[in-house]
């Protein structure tokens, strides 16, 4: 029986090749798009699956308050916190700390290879109990609890030694003779983990090499702390206990310790000092929603065309019923045709998917793969597309077509029902609404990116080459002498307009800056809660070289005392100064070291975006530091290649044998928009593909509907109707549907866009063109699609049209 259904189904598909092509093209494009989107969504939701006990791992963070006002949430915590919680709470089985180290240059003495390492952490030996790291070859992890031990990633071992069996070898920071013995090699971490490292140095090494290490370990929160909890521990219940713990702990003031499951960090955490920029659950959920819409559009096309062709199949159904076919047999027949369409579409989609998958990976910049997604999951999804697609796209057409009355049909009195026409119109409305909404969202993303890029940053980042100061084991006086010689040599070049130094540069992540909480005006009531400020050292000429504008006071002089600082306008406001002028020459409780006194405010500069206009102005404090981490070289030439080469030669001349690491400041800054631009590009790509699917359906539907009115077209032509009037008569219903769909889509688009814009501190105000342009685009596409069909019909010979019946 099924063989007959399939045989007849194949005949019908070939007989109606034009409609079959539209069915298969629309469904295959929809399946490919949905597959790619689901791979993307699955990858974003797969973070931390590498850890066997991921469901039991919590990360600690600290909520900071100024009185009852929330200030910030810091993902870094106090060094003693994990140990203290393990002692006080039985549900805490183990803890592990990771202390982020700044970019450090390492050298392998046995090979003399050296390189900067940006993903280096000091870690407890318990890291191997909490996290799942795949250790390669033999290992000596028991000794990792001792000072001066290190474990490295597989790629790091190969980079320095050309092999992975490197136990007993050592790596040494170039700025200090402190050989670190390699006691283990772990498999490279996948991309889908929120904290990535290539070197783990034993935590016991930290106090032996960090000169700033505090005497009271409750005075600095610089560690990522992870807890391995007992099975079944609830985050909400544990956070209630942590709130009580925070109140009774005398070492924690105006702060509350909280926890979060490690699985939630990538999509739901956006705290200060995150190890990396996390993703967004909102973005991922929206992409998932787009995938569902695209698949729905493809199935809608099938339903629309199948029901629209009801009159073509009506006589067939009448004859089948007249010779004894039951309703169930007819339903199976139409389901068989839907099954064939969906099966062929899925096979074609799989072929297209295999061809475009690598390009899509590069386009989104993610390490998505079939292995990570799961071959069984992929096979199940493809089978689901066939089965669900068959049911969804075949159910109504099969039910409607099998329900025709044979006597009525064979007498030629059959016509499309009001319910059938209403259903088709409703589905077409859905297609138009979805297309307009997706296009509005895409347009909004690009308008927001353009708006952010056009904002005045308050600091000059153009034509600025950032060079990392070589890390050498030299005395402070020699370091200053070398940096002075380097700057003098470069300033003698006509293609350099200025050069300065700073500890951090605009665009850096918060983890690349220092921060201090509890800063107040000196002499304020001791009960007054302080503020959180970010700070770094700069050379005295930094404000002038980078174009900072002073609202009050002045910049540093070359001979300014070290206790002098300059602060941003926002910092002055948070400290309680009524005007910038009031802050000048006042002292604040910011101590550069245990031997220094309170700092004196030398000047107040206008706010600038240390990060980007996506965020609020950061409260900044800049301290006078003649020699620090980066050279900022202002170029007076458009020949960037020449500038980079000449700076490299000067580095070799002054810092013989040093590694030359550089980048352009605008590249660092613009990297902050990478995720947003990527989101906009992905949304636009799939929006255009969804519109293509809708156009295919509209093309087929309009073609069929116009064919039903062929006789009418002939009569109107004979009676003298013009070509334009015919085109309008045949197109107006579709244009009316687009216009009506726009009235629904625009408010919905405004709601979605406005909600998304709330994620940005600086954002454009949606105007009429944001919604009018997408709607006009859809109208134009509809007019071209339907107009082409109607124009062909209007040009036809009316005699031929009238002969059809």
PyMOL commands that set and color helices and strands:
alter all, ss='L'
color gray80, all
select helices_A, chain A and resi 2-15+17-44+54-56+81-88+127-130+141-145+154-161+203-209+217-219+235-248+262-268+281-308+310-322+327-364+370-373+375-402+406-410+418-454+476-491+510-512+542-546+569-574+580-583+640-654+665-708+710-718+723-757+768-795+798-803
alter helices_A, ss='H'
color red, helices_A
select strands_A, chain A and resi 57-66+69-74+77-78+92-101+104-108+113-117+120-123+135-136+149-153+170-173+179-186+199-202+221-229+255-261+464-468+496-502+514-519+531-538+550-553+564-568+587-588+599-605+620-624+630-635+662-664
alter strands_A, ss='S'
color yellow, strands_A
deselect
rebuild
show_as cartoon
